[in-house]
Amino acid sequence: MAAKSSKLHIAMFPWFAFGHMIPYLHLSNQLAQRGHTITFFLPKKAQSKLQHLNSHLHLITFHPLTVPPVDGLPPGTETASDIPRSLTHLLAIALDRTSDQIEAALSTLNPDILLCDFAHWAPDLASQMGIKSIYYSVVCAAALRNVSVSVSVSVAPPGYPSSTVVLRPHELRLKESINKPYGEGVTFQQRHTTAMARCDAISFRTCQEIEGPVCDYIGIQYGKSVFLTGPVLPKPSTLTPLQDRSAEWLGAFGSGSVIFCAFGSENIMVQDQFQELLLGLELTGLPFLAALKPPLEAATVEDALPEGFKERVGGRGLVHGGWVAQPAILSHPAVGCFVSHSGYGSMWESLTTDPQIVLLPEYVDHIFTARLLADELKAAVEVEKGENGLFSKERLCAAIKTVMDEESEIGSQVKKNHAQWKETLVSPGFMSNYIDNFVEQLHGLLDQN
């Protein structure tokens, strides 16, 4: 049994998506900074893409996994960014088929604790080896609560502490996906509820100030201790610097004048909405940088641009189809507005930087993040959509104008609230205190019989 003064060996096994692996690695860096040893399970091809984020090579060891082929998955698929979202249920099969590799590694390494999320079988496996397990969630807590509730529920369940971070009636159809197969013989809902029920504790990448009541609610529902790690963001000094092209382009514009639009590594739009997004940015009349994956119907972003778009926007619009250093762009003084897909990592990055936030969620977990930011914290504006789930260029433009217009009453209130949350989150010791407390809770978990 570990003593409180001892250093821990912690194994990390996140879902094969960069939106999960990166925050797990950020947490690993914080734990390694405090002298703890980390074994990090990840697909082989992901190792080269994450190596530059490993700040403690002597304490964090990447353990590459061979991702087995699955019928229906394109050859060579290893992460969610390799495929459209419609195929991720097959990637879940591949993740489950690495169980023999995980078992062999845990048997040899014998870590103190295993952190995991999508691998619903991992807590039982760890228990059999005398290893404590923690379900570590890197999505909005309300979205995790969502997977435990019947699709027929259109209002917050009894005891749920928020009346705003909920789906609207016309969005309930989006919840049907949680009851569809997500792996072999398991639904998306079963995958997560099983993992939470079988683990020794549940942990969230969040803070008490923002999502504490919802996290406590989930802990009560499952009868588990709840550990909060805080937002777990790297220090600005460790961020990937801007590439020359982006830095040079942004440098040509005045302070707070540029719209930055980014939708993450896995979000792929249909072409009609892709073009509507770009037309909405054009309609603002403001300079913009858009980092987007090509839509489903096109091989490149160039192929999908609206007719005459490049000629009309000229040098004030830049559309980029590859990876960008999002945190560094958000920190650039020229950027005044961030149009986001409402990914959870983007939520934390936007709350801790200055650009005003406009949200355009498509998937159900992102909708919960948008409601948290816009309706509960009132630190952002969500783009209005029709009941068919589609948005128009006019509504996107209106949302951007709301936060960019200095005379807008709503924009002024959003800006004020955003500034207050930023001040809290970046205050000295705020994030490090959460990590220190998390470490204490890990020791406490090991001290339990």
ABEGO torsion letter per residue (X at the ends): XBBAABBBBBBBBBBBBAAAAAAAAAAAAAAAAAGBBBBBBBBAAAAAAAAAABABAAABBBBBBBBBBBBGBBBGBABAAABBAAAAAAAAAAAAAAAAAAAAAAAAAGBABBBBAABAAAAAAAAAAGBBBBBBBABBAAAAAAAABBAABABBBBGBABAABBBBAAAAAAAAAAABBBEBGBBAAAAAAAAAAABABBBBBBBAAAAAAAAAAAAAAAGBBBBBAEAGBBBAAABBBBBAAAAAAAAABBBGABBBBBAEAABBBBAAAAAAAAAAAAAAGBBBBBBBBBBAABABAAAABBBGAAAAAEAABBBBABBBBAAAAAABAABABBBBAGBAAAAAAAAABABBBBBBBABAAAAAAAAAAAAAAGABBBBBBBAAGBBBAAAAAAAAAAAABAABAAAAAAAAAAAAAAAAAABBGAAAAAAAAAAAAAAAAAABX
